[in-house]
Amino acid sequence: MGTLTNPLLTSGFLLVGAAFSVLSKGVTQPDSLPSVHGTLPHFIQEPEDAYIVKSNPTKLRCRATPALQIFFKCNGEWVHQNEHSSHEYKDLNTGLKVREVMINVSRQQVEDFHGPEDYWCLCVAWSHLGTAKSRKATVRIAYLRKNFEQDPQGKEVPINRMIVLHCRPPEGVPAVEVEWLKNEELVSSLTDDNIDSRADQNLIINEARLSDSGNYTCLASNIVAKRRSATATVIVFVNGGWSLWTEWSPCSVPCGWGVQKRSRTCTNPAPLNGGAFCEGMSVQKITCNALCPVDGGWDEWSEWTLCNSLCGRHRTRECSSPAPRHRGKMCEGNSQATENCTDGLCTQNRNLLHEVKPQSMEGSNDVALYLCLGAGIIAVAFLVVVVMLYRKNHSEYGVDVIDSSALTRGCQSFNFKTARQGNPLLLNSSMQSDLTVGRTYSTPICFHESTDKEPFDPLPDIAVKVQSSFMISLGVAEHARFPDKVPTETYQRDLGCEYCSTMERRKKDTLTFNRPIDKEQPRTSGVFGHLGGRLAVPNTGVSLLVPPGAVAENMSWEMYMVINQGESSIETLEGCEILLGPEVTYGPSNLDLSCPAAMTVPHCALVDKENWNIQLRRKTQDSKWEEVMSVDEESTSCFCLMDSTCCHLLLDQPGSYALVGEPLTQAAMKRLKLSVFGSLEAGSTNYCLRVYCVDDTPHGFQRVVAAERTRGGQLLEEPKMLPFQANTFSLQVSIQDVPQFLWSIKPFTTCQEFSFPQVWCSNQQPLHCTFALERFSPATAQLSCKISVRQVKGHEQILQVYTTVAEGEKESPPFFMQTDCSVTSQTGPKAFKIPSSIRERICATFDTANAKGKDWQLLAQKLHLDRNLGYFAKQLSPSAVILSLWEVCHPEADDLDSLANALEEIGKIHSSTSPEDQDEDTGHEDATSLCGPAGLTTQSEESAPEFTG
């Protein structure tokens, strides 16, 4: 832009010229125009801040009066006169002359300016008395970025919850204005008090309504353009709620056993917009006994009464032999008979001729009768009061807790078939309970035979003192006897050694946890030769795989496995170390195998290396326990692989092994299995509910099953798992929702408690507590309640009980139908999922060293067993050991697909090598040949396996 070098000189010439013109003409200003002399210029319009949009120049203008000249000055320099556009006019209101000046500022001028501040301009106006300056007006280039710094995110929120949609618009000049669109319509907080759209460009809906569901868009705009954010979908949902139960329907049969139903609907409210459906059952069913009608029958007639004053006598009979019941018919005929007793020998006033009877005698007889009745009533009331006081003084409110143990994952799995939808009765007298083979505890080793297996001997009851809710309220709970101060080197409220060592002290005190010696310990044996096989302890999850070739040719070994259930040296565990699974012994002690055997032992830990230190220990000849290895460490003497429920071991020598865990933090948890059984007390109408708490291993639960067999108990609810945390807090068991008008329970026994050491250091020994319920009426046949098992400041589990209590029912089935495994060993090729020919080809392929690294290490990597490789490296056939480990880790037959896929991946690596490389590998069998159609398939032509019981 050009500049005016001397604007004052030019303006001076103009002023002189104008004055000379006026004087020479001798003309004076009219009286109607005010004089401009004696005033400085006054700006009527000053230049305003402006923005350049795209490439369009912006205009700056100013107006002043009185002003002889007006010029712009930009960034300290005068704008050339030629770039000014000016004109002068007379203000009709004031009559003053107003001068207006305008200039254009281009985008190039602003971009070329490099100064400490924005591009600016001001106006300078001249009059006779001097000059005046306007304000500075800045000129900036307007823009608006394309991308939002933060787009609003879609949400799914329940009704009445606050919704906050965040929006950070793109950067822009001038400042960006934000508006919100809902379904392409503008949202305004002026018309809806529930919406606030002015808080930091965010949209806030204080309480979500169903009408607030929709697609929301953040709209940013300035003078340059408008930008739309990504659309955020907001869904306001309503979770369903149950309506009230309907009344019970009439019994489905008019006479005999039938079914009653009641229902409820998920309409209070109904789920909307993807809200959760109601949890629980919509229909409940209970068995009912519609009593059949009984017609009444007459008793014998009573003796005739004496003749009365009317010369008559009468006799009566009652309709009570039997009495009419259940809508039965009344007796037909009269209940009273009358006849004349004097054969008509009566006087005119109906008195007997020979009768002489004083009136005072009848009155004395009535008084005597009333006195006798009163004395009898008083005597009966006195006897009732005496009996009630006696029963109250001799009643006992204690509760028993036993120490027992039960079932594992070994030979067979227990599963519970759920009732049909809407039927809350898991077990009752009209429904056979079913405890069948399923996936709860699965194992590859279940060899079924028709012969029944004798159950283990039940555990004897061991009384243990349990805190009632009344004792807890008095503050004398058992855990108050724990040490007041606990070391905190590891973490706050550390378990320390003292909490678990409390168990040792209590063995010598009031609490006894003596481990009963079972008459028979779970044991199995079998004879194995060069072909190898499997050995399993039924119903415990413990198994042993003897690989093919482990036993020398022309030799055989009688091998056995035993689970120690008697007095054990686990009592020597220090600190808070606990037994995580059964203690297993396999032998014989002089067993000589050329490759390691694979043993599977279930455990109850929720495995997390940050919270647990888990070790494998072996029993020495002097009955002491030595550490073999930590499961997180690598060792060349043993291999240990933990999954969520089992520990798989590769062992070189026989002996007794146990899995021991030590919690490192309070977050360490182990799994507990909870179950509830019920049975009638012999010789009474009381019904007992027994709630068991045992480490979640099949071996632990099997002992519960064995104990309940002898009690005749029924399993009332499917067993459930409860995580138990190492936070030193106790376990509480309480009974809830007992129908008070049908059943009663002893006072102070509705809530019972196990201390933390009892549960944490149970070491596979079950605990149980008993709730004794008494019926108000023998006719009560239904029982429904809830059992809550919760750890203080921990997890909770609910056991729902719906059952039918039938007295004297001889044909009631047992609480489970168990398919025991009587065949516990299997030998020969059929004991393995991988056919022997395929196994040999895999070993021959991968045991051979390969320059390209396609050896047993690649096989371990593809099978996800590539840890502790040093152990495999020392074996004569690493591939054979890897395949044995894979077999015990994959019990299902369908898992052969994963092995085939791994071999196929390795085959692709082989096929990608160059022809020269393939020539070098002549004689090294290609892995792709192992996974074809004739690869991993069961060989039907192989010899039949040998079984031993």
Residue pairs with C-beta under 8 A, 6 or more apart in sequence:
1 74
1 79
1 80
1 83
1 109
2 79
2 80
2 81
2 82
2 83
3 77
3 78
3 79
3 80
4 10
4 71
4 78
4 79
4 80
4 81
7 69
7 71
7 78
7 81
10 69
10 81
11 68
11 69
11 126
14 68
14 69
15 68
15 128
18 68
29 35
32 95
33 95
33 96
34 94
34 95
34 96
36 66
36 96
36 97
36 127
36 128
37 128
37 129
38 129
39 66
39 127
39 129
40 127
40 129
40 130
40 131
40 132
41 64
41 65
41 66
41 67
41 70
41 125
41 126
41 127
41 131
41 132
42 64
42 65
42 66
42 132
43 62
43 63
43 64
43 123
43 125
43 132
43 134
44 63
44 64
44 65
44 98
45 61
45 62
45 63
45 100
46 62
46 123
46 134
46 135
46 137
47 60
47 61
47 62
47 72
47 121
47 122
47 123
47 134
47 135
47 137
48 60
48 137
49 137
49 138
49 139
49 140
50 58
50 59
50 60
50 105
50 137
50 138
50 139
50 140
51 58
51 139
51 140
51 141
51 142
51 173
51 174
51 223
52 58
52 105
52 106
52 107
52 110
52 139
52 140
52 141
52 142
53 142
53 223
53 224
54 107
54 224
55 107
56 107
57 104
57 105
57 106
57 107
58 104
58 105
58 139
59 102
59 103
59 104
59 105
60 72
60 102
60 103
60 104
60 105
60 121
60 137
60 139
61 100
61 101
61 102
61 103
62 70
62 72
62 100
62 101
62 123
62 125
62 134
63 98
63 99
63 100
63 101
64 70
64 98
64 99
64 123
64 125
64 132
64 134
65 91
65 94
65 96
65 97
65 98
65 99
66 96
66 97
66 127
66 128
67 98
67 99
67 125
67 126
67 127
68 99
68 126
68 127
68 128
69 99
69 125
69 126
70 84
70 86
70 99
70 100
70 101
70 123
70 124
70 125
70 126
71 78
71 79
71 81
71 84
71 101
71 123
71 124
72 78
72 79
72 84
72 101
72 103
72 121
72 122
72 123
72 124
73 79
73 121
73 122
73 123
73 124
74 105
74 119
74 120
74 121
75 113
75 115
75 119
75 120
75 121
79 103
79 121
83 103
83 104
84 101
84 102
84 103
85 101
85 102
85 103
86 99
86 100
86 101
86 102
87 99
87 100
88 97
88 98
88 99
88 100
89 97
89 98
89 100
90 96
90 97
90 98
91 97
91 98
99 125
101 123
103 121
105 119
105 121
105 139
107 141
109 119
110 119
110 139
110 140
110 141
111 141
113 119
117 138
118 138
118 139
118 140
119 138
119 139
119 140
120 136
120 137
120 138
120 139
121 136
121 137
121 139
122 133
122 134
122 135
122 136
122 137
123 133
123 134
124 131
124 132
124 133
124 134
125 131
125 132
125 134
140 173
140 174
141 173
142 172
142 173
142 174
142 222
142 223
142 224
143 172
143 173
143 224
144 170
144 171
144 172
144 176
144 220
144 221
144 222
144 224
144 225
144 227
145 170
145 171
145 172
145 227
146 170
146 227
147 170
148 167
148 168
148 169
148 170
148 218
148 220
148 227
148 229
148 230
149 168
149 169
149 170
149 171
150 166
150 167
150 168
151 167
151 218
151 229
151 230
151 232
152 165
152 166
152 167
152 203
152 216
152 217
152 218
152 229
152 230
152 232
153 165
153 166
153 232
154 232
154 233
154 234
154 235
155 163
155 165
155 232
155 234
155 235
156 234
156 235
156 237
156 274
157 163
157 208
157 234
157 235
157 236
157 237
158 208
158 236
158 237
158 238
158 239
158 275
159 208
159 209
159 210
159 236
159 237
159 238
160 207
160 208
161 207
161 208
162 204
162 205
162 206
162 207
162 208
163 203
163 204
163 205
163 208
163 212
163 234
163 236
164 202
164 203
164 204
164 205
165 180
165 202
165 203
165 204
165 216
165 218
165 232
165 234
166 202
167 178
167 180
167 201
167 202
167 203
167 218
167 220
167 229
168 201
169 176
169 178
169 201
169 218
169 220
169 227
169 229
170 176
170 220
170 227
172 220
172 222
172 224
173 222
174 222
174 223
175 222
176 220
176 221
176 222
177 220
177 221
177 222
178 201
178 218
178 219
178 220
179 186
179 187
179 197
179 219
179 221
180 186
180 187
180 197
180 203
180 216
180 217
180 218
180 219
181 187
181 216
181 217
181 219
182 214
182 215
182 216
182 217
183 214
183 215
184 217
187 195
187 197
187 203
187 216
188 195
188 197
189 195
189 196
189 197
189 198
194 205
194 206
194 207
194 209
195 203
195 204
195 205
195 206
196 203
196 204
196 206
197 203
197 204
201 218
203 216
203 218
205 212
208 236
209 236
210 236
210 238
210 272
210 273
212 234
212 236
213 234
213 235
213 236
213 273
214 233
214 234
215 231
215 232
215 233
215 234
216 231
216 232
216 233
216 234
217 228
217 229
217 230
217 231
217 232
218 228
218 229
219 226
219 227
219 228
219 229
220 226
220 227
220 229
221 227
235 273
235 274
236 273
237 271
237 272
237 273
237 274
237 275
238 269
238 270
238 271
238 272
238 273
238 275
239 271
239 275
239 276
240 266
240 267
240 269
240 270
240 271
240 275
240 276
240 277
240 278
241 266
241 267
241 268
241 269
241 278
242 264
242 265
242 266
242 268
242 278
242 280
243 264
243 265
243 266
243 267
243 268
244 264
244 268
245 262
245 263
245 264
245 284
246 262
246 263
246 264
247 262
248 260
248 261
248 262
248 286
249 260
249 261
249 262
250 260
251 258
251 259
251 260
251 288
251 289
251 290
252 258
252 259
252 260
252 288
253 290
254 290
255 290
255 291
255 292
255 293
256 289
256 290
256 292
257 287
257 288
257 289
257 290
257 430
258 287
258 288
258 289
258 290
259 285
259 286
259 287
259 288
260 285
260 286
260 287
260 288
261 283
261 284
261 285
262 283
262 284
263 282
263 283
263 284
264 282
265 282
266 277
266 278
266 282
271 277
271 278
281 421
281 422
281 423
281 424
282 422
283 421
283 422
283 423
284 422
284 423
284 424
284 802
285 422
285 423
285 424
285 425
286 425
286 782
286 802
286 804
287 425
287 428
287 429
287 430
287 781
287 782
287 804
289 781
291 325
291 326
292 326
293 325
293 326
293 327
293 328
293 329
294 322
294 323
294 324
294 325
294 326
294 328
295 324
295 328
295 329
296 319
296 320
296 322
296 323
296 324
296 328
296 329
296 330
296 331
297 319
297 320
297 321
297 322
297 331
298 317
298 318
298 319
298 321
298 331
298 333
299 317
299 318
299 319
299 320
299 321
300 317
301 315
301 316
301 317
301 337
302 315
302 316
302 317
303 315
304 313
304 314
304 315
304 339
304 341
305 313
305 314
305 315
306 313
307 313
307 341
307 342
307 352
309 350
309 351
310 350
311 340
311 341
311 342
311 345
311 346
311 350
311 352
312 338
312 339
312 340
312 341
313 338
313 339
313 341
314 336
314 337
314 338
314 339
315 336
315 337
316 335
316 336
316 337
317 335
317 336
318 335
319 330
319 331
319 335
324 330
324 331
342 352
345 352
345 353
346 352
346 353
347 353
395 746
397 468
397 746
397 747
397 748
397 749
398 465
399 466
399 468
399 749
399 752
399 769
399 770
399 771
399 772
400 461
400 463
400 464
400 769
400 770
401 462
401 463
401 464
401 465
401 466
401 752
401 754
401 767
401 768
401 769
401 770
402 459
402 460
402 461
402 462
402 463
402 464
402 707
402 766
402 767
402 768
403 459
403 462
403 464
403 513
403 514
403 515
403 516
403 762
403 765
403 766
403 767
404 458
404 459
404 692
404 694
404 703
404 704
404 707
404 765
404 766
404 767
404 768
405 459
405 565
405 694
405 699
405 700
405 702
405 703
405 704
405 764
405 765
405 766
406 692
406 694
406 699
406 700
406 701
406 702
406 703
406 704
406 705
406 706
406 707
406 766
407 414
407 441
407 539
407 540
407 697
407 698
407 699
407 700
407 701
407 702
407 703
407 704
407 705
408 441
408 537
408 539
408 540
408 541
408 542
408 582
408 602
408 697
408 698
408 699
408 700
408 701
408 702
409 441
409 442
409 443
409 540
409 541
409 602
409 645
409 646
409 697
409 698
410 443
410 445
410 536
410 537
410 538
410 539
410 540
410 541
410 542
410 543
410 602
410 698
410 699
411 443
411 445
411 446
411 447
411 536
411 537
411 538
411 539
411 540
411 543
411 820
411 821
411 824
412 437
412 441
412 443
412 446
412 538
412 539
412 818
412 819
412 820
412 821
413 437
413 438
413 439
413 440
413 441
413 442
413 443
413 446
413 698
414 435
414 436
414 437
414 438
414 440
414 441
414 539
414 698
414 701
414 705
414 816
414 818
415 435
415 436
415 437
415 438
415 439
415 440
416 426
416 434
416 435
416 438
416 440
416 715
416 718
416 719
417 434
417 436
418 426
418 718
419 425
419 426
419 431
424 784
424 800
424 802
425 431
425 802
425 803
425 804
426 433
426 715
426 716
426 717
426 718
426 802
426 803
427 433
427 714
427 715
427 716
427 803
427 815
428 802
428 803
428 804
428 806
429 804
429 805
429 806
429 809
429 812
430 804
432 813
432 817
433 714
433 715
433 813
433 814
433 815
433 816
433 817
434 816
434 817
435 715
435 815
435 816
435 817
435 818
436 817
436 819
437 446
437 819
441 541
441 602
441 698
442 891
442 892
443 536
443 541
443 543
443 600
443 891
444 534
444 543
444 833
444 887
444 888
444 890
444 891
444 892
445 534
445 535
445 536
445 543
445 826
445 891
446 536
446 821
447 536
447 821
447 823
447 824
447 825
447 826
447 947
448 819
448 821
448 822
448 823
449 821
449 822
449 823
449 949
450 822
451 822
452 820
452 822
453 538
453 820
453 821
453 822
455 705
455 706
455 709
456 518
456 520
456 522
456 702
456 703
456 706
457 518
457 519
457 520
457 706
458 706
458 707
458 708
458 709
458 710
458 711
459 516
459 518
459 703
459 706
459 707
459 766
460 516
462 512
462 513
462 514
462 516
464 511
464 512
464 513
464 758
464 767
465 478
465 510
465 511
466 752
466 753
466 754
466 769
467 477
467 478
467 752
467 753
468 748
468 749
468 751
468 752
468 753
469 734
469 748
469 750
469 751
470 747
470 748
471 477
471 748
472 751
472 753
477 730
477 753
478 730
478 753
478 755
479 730
479 755
479 756
481 502
482 498
482 499
482 502
482 728
483 496
483 498
483 499
486 493
486 494
486 495
486 496
486 498
486 499
486 728
487 494
487 496
488 494
490 664
490 665
491 665
491 666
492 666
493 666
493 727
493 728
495 575
495 576
495 663
495 666
495 726
495 728
496 575
496 576
497 574
497 575
497 576
499 576
499 728
499 756
499 757
499 760
500 575
500 576
500 577
500 578
500 757
500 760
500 761
501 575
502 757
503 511
503 513
503 757
503 758
503 761
504 571
506 512
506 513
506 757
507 513
507 514
511 758
513 758
513 765
515 566
515 567
515 568
515 765
516 566
517 565
517 566
517 567
518 565
518 566
521 562
521 563
521 564
521 565
521 566
522 537
522 538
522 539
522 540
522 542
522 562
522 563
522 565
522 699
522 702
523 537
523 560
523 561
523 562
523 563
524 535
524 536
524 537
524 538
524 560
524 561
524 824
524 825
525 535
525 558
525 559
525 560
525 561
525 824
525 825
525 948
526 533
526 535
526 558
526 559
526 560
526 824
526 825
526 826
526 827
526 948
527 556
527 557
527 558
527 559
527 825
527 827
527 948
528 535
528 546
528 551
528 556
528 557
528 559
528 825
528 827
529 551
529 555
529 556
529 827
530 548
530 549
530 551
530 552
530 553
530 554
530 555
531 548
531 827
531 828
531 829
531 836
532 545
532 546
532 547
532 548
532 549
532 550
532 551
532 827
532 831
532 832
533 545
533 546
533 825
533 826
533 827
533 828
533 831
533 945
533 946
534 543
534 544
534 545
534 546
534 825
534 826
534 831
535 543
535 544
535 546
535 559
535 560
535 561
535 586
535 824
535 825
536 542
536 543
536 544
536 561
536 821
536 824
536 825
537 543
537 561
537 563
537 584
537 824
538 820
538 821
538 822
538 824
539 698
539 699
539 702
539 820
539 821
540 563
540 582
540 602
540 697
540 698
540 699
540 702
541 600
541 601
541 602
541 646
541 697
541 698
541 699
542 561
542 563
542 582
542 584
542 599
542 600
542 601
542 602
542 699
543 599
543 600
543 888
544 559
544 561
544 586
544 597
544 598
544 599
544 600
545 597
545 598
545 599
545 600
545 884
545 887
545 888
546 559
546 593
546 597
547 595
547 596
547 597
547 598
547 880
547 881
547 884
548 829
548 832
548 836
548 839
548 880
549 594
549 595
549 880
550 593
550 594
550 595
550 597
551 557
551 593
551 594
552 592
552 594
557 588
557 591
558 588
559 586
559 587
559 588
559 591
560 586
560 587
560 588
561 584
561 585
561 586
562 584
562 585
562 586
563 582
563 583
563 584
563 585
563 699
564 582
564 583
564 584
564 585
564 656
565 703
568 583
569 619
569 623
569 624
569 625
570 579
570 583
570 658
570 763
572 624
572 625
573 579
573 625
573 660
573 763
575 662
576 662
576 663
576 726
576 760
576 761
577 660
577 661
577 662
578 660
578 661
578 662
578 670
578 760
578 761
578 762
578 763
579 658
579 659
579 660
579 763
579 764
580 603
580 604
580 605
580 614
580 659
580 660
580 661
580 670
580 695
581 601
581 602
581 603
581 604
581 647
581 658
581 659
581 697
581 699
581 764
582 601
582 602
582 697
582 699
582 764
583 656
583 657
583 658
584 599
584 601
584 656
584 657
584 658
585 619
585 654
585 655
585 656
585 657
586 597
586 599
586 651
586 654
586 655
587 654
587 655
588 654
589 654
589 655
591 653
591 654
593 652
594 876
595 875
595 876
595 877
595 880
595 881
595 884
596 639
596 650
596 651
596 652
596 875
596 881
596 884
597 650
597 651
598 648
598 649
598 650
598 651
598 884
598 885
598 887
598 888
599 648
599 649
599 651
599 657
599 888
600 646
600 647
600 648
600 649
600 888
601 646
601 647
601 649
601 657
601 659
602 645
602 646
602 647
602 697
602 698
602 699
603 642
603 645
603 646
603 647
603 659
603 661
603 697
604 670
604 671
604 672
604 695
604 696
604 697
604 700
605 612
605 614
605 661
605 668
605 669
605 670
605 671
606 668
606 669
606 670
606 671
606 723
607 614
607 642
607 643
607 644
608 667
608 668
609 632
610 664
610 665
610 667
611 663
611 664
611 665
611 667
611 668
611 669
611 726
612 661
612 662
612 663
612 664
612 668
613 630
613 632
613 661
613 662
613 663
613 664
614 630
614 631
614 632
614 642
614 659
614 660
614 661
614 662
615 627
615 628
615 629
615 630
615 631
615 659
615 660
615 661
615 662
616 627
616 628
616 629
616 630
616 631
616 638
616 640
616 647
616 649
616 657
616 658
616 659
616 660
617 625
617 626
617 627
617 628
617 657
617 658
617 659
617 660
618 625
618 626
618 628
618 655
618 656
618 657
619 625
619 655
619 656
619 657
619 658
620 626
625 658
625 660
628 635
628 637
628 638
628 657
629 635
629 637
629 638
629 640
631 640
631 642
631 647
634 867
634 868
634 870
634 871
635 868
635 871
636 870
636 871
636 874
637 652
637 871
638 649
638 650
638 651
638 652
638 871
639 649
639 650
639 868
639 871
639 872
639 885
640 647
640 648
640 649
640 650
641 647
641 648
641 649
641 865
641 867
641 885
641 889
642 648
643 889
647 659
648 885
648 888
648 889
649 657
650 871
650 881
650 884
650 885
651 657
661 668
661 670
663 726
665 726
666 725
666 726
666 727
666 728
667 725
667 726
668 725
668 726
669 723
669 724
669 725
669 726
670 695
670 696
670 723
670 724
670 726
670 760
671 695
671 696
671 721
671 722
671 723
671 724
672 693
672 694
672 695
672 696
672 721
672 722
672 723
672 724
672 759
673 692
673 693
673 694
673 695
673 696
673 700
673 701
673 719
673 720
673 721
673 722
674 691
674 692
674 693
674 719
674 720
674 721
674 722
674 789
674 797
674 799
675 691
675 692
675 701
675 704
675 715
675 717
675 719
675 720
675 799
676 689
676 690
676 691
676 692
676 715
676 716
676 717
676 787
676 799
676 801
677 689
677 690
677 692
677 704
677 708
677 711
677 713
677 714
677 715
677 716
677 815
678 687
678 688
678 689
678 690
678 713
678 714
678 716
678 783
678 801
678 803
678 805
679 687
679 688
679 690
679 711
679 712
679 713
679 714
680 686
680 687
680 688
680 805
680 807
681 687
681 688
681 772
685 774
685 775
685 778
685 807
686 772
686 773
686 774
686 775
687 743
687 772
687 773
687 774
687 775
687 783
687 805
688 770
688 771
688 772
688 773
689 716
689 735
689 770
689 771
689 773
689 785
689 787
689 801
690 708
690 711
690 713
690 768
690 769
690 770
690 771
691 733
691 768
691 769
691 770
691 771
691 787
691 789
691 799
692 704
692 766
692 767
692 768
693 722
693 731
693 733
693 754
693 759
693 762
693 766
693 767
693 768
693 789
694 700
694 701
694 703
694 704
694 762
694 764
694 765
694 766
694 767
695 762
695 763
695 764
696 721
697 764
699 764
700 764
700 766
701 719
703 766
704 766
704 768
705 816
705 818
708 715
708 815
709 814
712 814
713 815
714 803
714 812
714 814
714 815
715 815
715 816
716 799
716 801
716 802
716 803
717 787
717 799
717 800
717 801
720 797
720 799
721 797
722 789
722 791
722 795
722 796
722 797
723 794
723 795
724 731
724 759
724 760
724 791
724 794
724 795
725 791
725 794
725 795
726 760
727 791
727 793
727 794
728 756
729 756
729 791
729 792
729 793
729 794
730 753
730 754
730 755
730 756
730 759
730 791
730 792
731 753
731 754
731 756
731 758
731 759
731 789
731 790
731 791
731 792
732 751
732 752
732 753
732 754
732 788
732 789
732 790
732 791
732 792
733 751
733 752
733 753
733 754
733 769
733 787
733 788
733 789
734 750
734 751
734 752
734 787
734 788
735 745
735 750
735 751
735 771
735 785
735 786
735 787
735 788
736 750
736 785
736 786
736 787
736 788
737 784
737 785
737 786
738 745
738 773
738 785
739 783
739 784
739 785
741 776
742 775
742 776
742 777
742 780
742 782
742 783
743 773
743 774
743 775
743 776
743 780
743 783
744 773
744 774
744 776
745 771
745 772
745 773
745 774
746 772
749 771
749 772
750 771
752 769
754 767
754 769
758 767
759 767
773 783
775 805
778 807
780 805
781 804
781 805
781 806
782 803
782 804
782 805
783 801
783 802
783 803
783 804
783 805
784 801
784 802
784 803
785 801
786 798
786 799
786 800
786 801
787 798
787 799
787 800
787 801
788 796
788 797
788 798
788 799
789 796
789 797
789 798
789 799
790 796
790 797
806 812
822 949
823 947
823 948
823 949
824 949
825 947
825 948
825 949
826 945
826 946
826 947
827 945
827 946
827 947
827 948
828 943
828 944
828 945
828 946
829 835
829 836
829 939
829 942
829 943
829 945
830 942
830 944
830 945
831 945
832 839
832 887
833 887
833 890
833 893
833 895
833 896
834 842
834 883
834 887
834 896
834 899
834 936
835 936
835 937
835 938
835 939
835 942
836 939
836 942
837 939
838 930
838 935
838 936
839 880
839 883
841 925
841 929
841 930
842 859
842 879
842 883
842 903
842 930
843 877
843 879
843 880
843 883
844 925
845 879
845 924
845 925
845 926
845 927
845 930
846 854
846 855
846 856
846 858
846 859
846 878
846 879
846 927
847 855
847 856
847 877
847 878
847 879
847 880
848 855
848 924
849 855
850 921
850 924
851 920
852 913
852 917
852 921
854 906
854 909
854 910
854 927
856 872
856 878
856 879
856 882
857 866
857 869
858 906
858 909
859 879
859 882
859 902
859 906
860 866
860 869
860 872
860 878
860 882
862 902
862 903
862 905
862 906
863 882
863 886
863 898
863 899
863 902
865 882
865 885
865 886
865 889
872 878
872 881
872 882
875 881
886 899
890 898
890 899
896 936
899 936
900 931
900 935
900 936
901 931
903 927
903 928
903 930
903 931
903 935
903 936
904 927
904 928
904 931
906 927
907 926
907 927
907 928
907 929
907 930
907 931
908 928
910 921
910 926
910 927
910 928
911 926
911 928
913 921
929 935
930 936
